[in-house]
Structure formats: C-alpha cells, structure tokens
Amino acid sequence: MSDSTPDMTGPSGRQDTAARLRNLTTRLLSLASIHSDRLVNEELARADARKWHYAVLATLDEFGPASQAGLSRRTGIYRGDMVTVINELADRGLVERSPNPADRRQNVITVTEQGHRQLLTLDKILSQVQDQTLAPLTTPEREQLARLLTALVDHHDQSM
C-alpha cells in the first residue's frame, strides 16, 4: 500500500480516522452536506429538475407571483442565474412571464398548473431523500437537528 492510500479497515473507515477529524463538527457538517447534496441532485435530475427549480417553484407557490429580482432576494439565487432558471422553467411550461403593469421594465413570474404539479412531485422526491439522509435519526433528533441548523443558517445570514 502506498503512503497516499488511506488504510481504512472498518466498514465506514471511521475507526481509522484521526480523532481530531472524527470530532471536528464543521468537518462532519461538511461531509453530511456533501452526501445530502449529492442525493438531492441525483434524485431531482431523475425528474428533470434542479434545486433552483424547486426553490423558485416553492417560493412562487408560497408567496405568489413575483419579479425576478424579488425571487432572487427570497431564494438567494443570483440575479444573473435567476434569468437562466426562469428561462428553463418557462420553456417547460412550469412558470409564465408577463410584464408588470406597474413597471413595464419588470416581468412578473407566476407558477402554472403544470408547475404546481411538478412542485408536488419534487416535494415527494425531496421528502424521500430527506428520509434516506436522516434515516439513523429519531423524529425528535431530526427536529432538534432542524432547529440547530436553522440557528446556524440564521446566524450566518445576518453576517452576509
């Protein structure tokens, strides 16, 4: 075995990972995020969708029609990227774009019936991925994890 090949004799390799790595919370958070992100991307791709599609559809469903700039603010998707996302969704008939009567320079984006149906499909997919990702946790542990992650995200959103 070469020096660059890790010696991981256990099924997960954790036993052979340095304790300071095993116990580094930020590393664990990063590894869990990588795993979750991979599963989400793979499953959404099977439905010909991406995370940003879901974010836009969910935001429109909850808050109603919005400008591209408003969607960008609410979803955290950069304005330049939002144009691409809206184009993809419009090409698939999931959203409609129409001029804002109050400001003709702006478009108002509205989710279509087909978009609502797609959102329900994506909700089911993401629920299954979440169950798979969080399988080792009990319901109270999942709720606690959600509260803790929300606190972290909220704290760091304030500093951005």
VOGUZA-637231 format. One line per field, with one value per residue (C-alpha): x, y, z; residue in one letter; residue number from 1. Coordinates in nm, 4 decimals, always signed. Last residue first. Example, Ala and Ser with C-alpha at 12.3 -4.5 7.8 and 13.67 -1.06 7.14 Angstrom:
2
X <- +1.3670_+1.2300
Y <- -0.1060_-0.4500
Z <- +0.7140_+0.7800
r <- s_a
k <- 2_1
***
This chain:
160
X <- -2.3658_-2.3451_-2.7186_-2.7330_-2.4682_-2.6860_-2.9986_-2.8124_-2.6676_-2.9989_-3.1792_-2.9200_-2.9854_-3.3638_-3.3502_-3.1142_-3.3524_-3.6463_-3.4470_-3.3416_-3.7057_-3.8071_-3.5280_-3.2072_-3.0369_-3.2588_-3.1760_-3.0414_-3.2988_-3.5890_-3.4633_-3.4271_-3.7838_-3.9164_-3.7179_-3.8811_-4.2292_-4.1873_-4.0484_-4.3679_-4.5804_-4.3735_-4.4193_-4.7977_-4.7862_-4.5680_-4.8189_-5.0860_-4.8619_-4.6376_-4.6301_-4.3309_-4.3893_-4.1543_-4.0076_-3.9411_-4.3191_-4.3419_-4.6916_-4.8415_-4.5546_-4.4956_-4.5679_-4.3595_-4.5284_-4.3960_-4.3857_-4.4351_-4.1037_-3.9542_-4.0784_-3.8933_-3.5681_-3.5985_-3.6766_-3.3653_-3.1465_-3.2715_-3.2240_-2.8555_-2.7935_-2.9996_-2.8040_-3.0198_-3.0706_-3.4300_-3.6216_-3.3893_-3.3639_-3.7377_-3.7904_-3.5435_-3.7212_-4.0470_-4.3041_-4.6318_-4.7492_-4.5736_-4.5988_-4.6325_-4.3927_-4.1321_-4.1789_-4.1489_-3.8373_-3.6611_-3.7560_-3.6140_-3.3025_-3.2516_-3.2593_-3.5207_-3.5511_-3.7312_-3.4303_-3.2156_-3.4024_-3.2946_-2.9278_-2.9069_-3.0747_-2.8546_-2.5337_-2.6383_-2.7144_-2.3760_-2.1850_-2.3836_-2.3158_-1.9438_-1.9473_-2.1339_-1.8893_-1.5975_-1.7528_-1.8107_-1.4490_-1.4759_-1.3891_-1.1143_-0.9500_-0.9933_-0.7912_-0.9855_-0.9164_-1.2255_-1.4276_-1.3390_-1.7046_-1.6729_-1.3560_-1.0124_-0.9493_-0.5805_-0.5749_-0.3691_-0.1202_+0.1590_+0.1400_+0.0000
Y <- +3.8247_+3.8395_+3.8048_+3.5009_+3.3387_+3.3490_+3.2357_+2.9432_+2.8330_+2.8659_+2.6825_+2.4029_+2.3679_+2.3660_+2.1147_+1.8915_+1.9031_+1.8049_+1.5191_+1.4055_+1.4128_+1.2031_+0.9509_+0.9717_+0.6918_+0.7523_+1.1230_+1.1007_+0.8447_+1.0337_+1.3593_+1.1956_+1.0640_+1.4068_+1.5610_+1.3308_+1.3876_+1.7673_+1.7427_+1.5720_+1.8334_+2.1086_+1.9488_+1.9548_+2.3208_+2.3985_+2.2250_+2.4470_+2.7447_+2.9406_+3.3147_+3.5372_+3.9096_+4.0797_+4.4222_+4.7115_+4.7587_+4.8788_+4.8871_+4.6526_+4.4055_+4.2371_+3.8639_+3.5517_+3.2181_+2.9300_+2.5494_+2.5390_+2.3609_+2.6568_+2.8837_+2.6794_+2.6823_+3.0552_+3.1292_+2.9368_+3.1124_+3.4573_+3.3617_+3.2920_+3.6577_+3.7670_+3.5445_+3.2809_+3.3559_+3.2330_+3.5357_+3.8003_+3.6363_+3.5822_+3.9516_+4.0427_+3.8058_+3.9756_+3.7881_+3.5986_+3.4237_+3.3911_+3.0179_+2.8724_+3.1265_+3.0406_+2.6648_+2.6944_+2.9118_+2.6917_+2.3719_+2.4983_+2.6102_+2.2587_+2.1124_+1.9279_+1.6648_+1.4315_+1.1976_+1.5109_+1.5837_+1.2445_+1.2872_+1.6478_+1.5670_+1.2610_+1.4528_+1.7456_+1.5144_+1.3416_+1.6691_+1.8238_+1.5297_+1.5595_+1.9361_+1.9044_+1.6357_+1.8617_+2.1552_+1.9317_+1.8190_+1.5054_+1.2419_+1.4701_+1.5261_+1.1563_+1.0614_+0.8357_+0.4639_+0.3826_+0.5993_+0.3908_+0.3094_-0.0700_-0.0705_-0.1325_+0.2140_+0.2497_+0.5545_+0.5249_+0.8115_+0.6334_+0.3424_+0.0000
Z <- +0.4999_+0.8819_+0.9373_+0.7063_+0.9297_+1.2391_+1.0545_+0.8974_+1.2298_+1.4176_+1.1378_+1.1584_+1.5314_+1.4930_+1.2053_+1.4062_+1.7025_+1.4825_+1.3306_+1.6793_+1.7948_+1.4915_+1.5501_+1.3485_+1.1514_+0.8461_+0.8111_+0.4562_+0.3426_+0.4994_+0.3487_+0.0081_+0.0338_+0.1331_-0.1523_-0.4061_-0.2670_-0.2702_-0.6252_-0.7427_-0.5653_-0.7294_-1.0708_-1.0235_-0.9225_-1.2256_-1.4542_-1.3023_-1.3804_-1.1402_-1.1994_-1.2770_-1.3118_-1.5555_-1.4944_-1.7331_-1.7723_-1.4116_-1.2562_-1.5192_-1.4632_-1.7989_-1.8091_-1.7504_-1.7014_-1.4958_-1.5274_-1.9056_-1.9622_-2.1528_-1.8715_-1.6078_-1.8058_-1.8836_-1.5174_-1.4082_-1.6654_-1.5620_-1.1959_-1.2604_-1.3418_-1.0421_-0.8030_-0.6314_-0.2609_-0.2815_-0.1487_-0.2915_-0.6350_-0.6447_-0.5794_-0.8552_-1.0966_-1.0089_-0.8073_-0.8335_-0.5157_-0.1798_-0.1042_-0.4530_-0.6034_-0.3398_-0.3831_-0.7622_-0.7395_-0.4831_-0.6674_-0.9940_-0.8072_-0.6707_-1.0223_-1.2236_-1.4967_-1.2527_-1.2484_-1.2042_-0.8800_-0.7454_-0.8327_-0.7102_-0.3786_-0.3215_-0.3963_-0.1762_+0.1145_+0.0933_+0.0578_+0.3421_+0.5728_+0.4947_+0.5560_+0.8844_+0.9952_+0.9046_+1.0917_+1.3937_+1.4217_+1.6360_+1.3760_+1.2377_+1.5772_+1.6451_+1.3360_+1.1037_+1.1261_+1.3258_+1.0880_+0.7806_+0.7243_+0.7042_+0.9186_+0.7645_+0.6319_+0.5496_+0.3229_+0.0058_-0.0361_+0.1501_-0.0924_+0.0000
r <- m_s_q_d_h_h_d_v_l_a_t_l_l_r_a_l_q_e_r_e_p_t_t_l_p_a_l_t_q_d_q_v_q_s_l_i_k_d_l_t_l_l_q_r_h_g_q_e_t_v_t_i_v_n_q_r_r_d_a_p_n_p_s_r_e_v_l_g_r_d_a_l_e_n_i_v_t_v_m_d_g_r_y_i_g_t_r_r_s_l_g_a_q_s_a_p_g_f_e_d_l_t_a_l_v_a_y_h_w_k_r_a_d_a_r_a_l_e_e_n_v_l_r_d_s_h_i_s_a_l_s_l_l_r_t_t_l_n_r_l_r_a_a_t_d_q_r_g_s_p_g_t_m_d_p_t_s_d_s_m
k <- 160_159_158_157_156_155_154_153_152_151_150_149_148_147_146_145_144_143_142_141_140_139_138_137_136_135_134_133_132_131_130_129_128_127_126_125_124_123_122_121_120_119_118_117_116_115_114_113_112_111_110_109_108_107_106_105_104_103_102_101_100_99_98_97_96_95_94_93_92_91_90_89_88_87_86_85_84_83_82_81_80_79_78_77_76_75_74_73_72_71_70_69_68_67_66_65_64_63_62_61_60_59_58_57_56_55_54_53_52_51_50_49_48_47_46_45_44_43_42_41_40_39_38_37_36_35_34_33_32_31_30_29_28_27_26_25_24_23_22_21_20_19_18_17_16_15_14_13_12_11_10_9_8_7_6_5_4_3_2_1
***
